[in-house]
């Protein structure tokens, strides 16, 4: 059985608070050679999953920016294949407040099997 596991890191960046960006950095391991692409999907504030972007085969990361502060986000990645799509488990986190100092790590990753 093939599995697709993703990791999520939410960080706040920017030299000044006014220029701060909240971003989600997703990465995964491509364990197959037959995907036609990867579709990244996001569920914002429990509104349901919507596709964000479809990436080329062999891509193993994506940055979602900008994000709203203090918002719950969940992500999953779908490996699109002729033999049938393979969907990762989801990773979820709450974005930090944009009043926090830039560069601070602000998320504990939760993985749902």
ABEGO torsion letter per residue (X at the ends): XBBBBBBBBBBBBEABAAABBBBBBBBBBBABAABAEBBBBBBBGGAEBBBABBBBBGBABBBBOBBBBGBBBBBBBBBBBAAEBBBBBBBBBBBBBAABBBGBBABBBBBBX
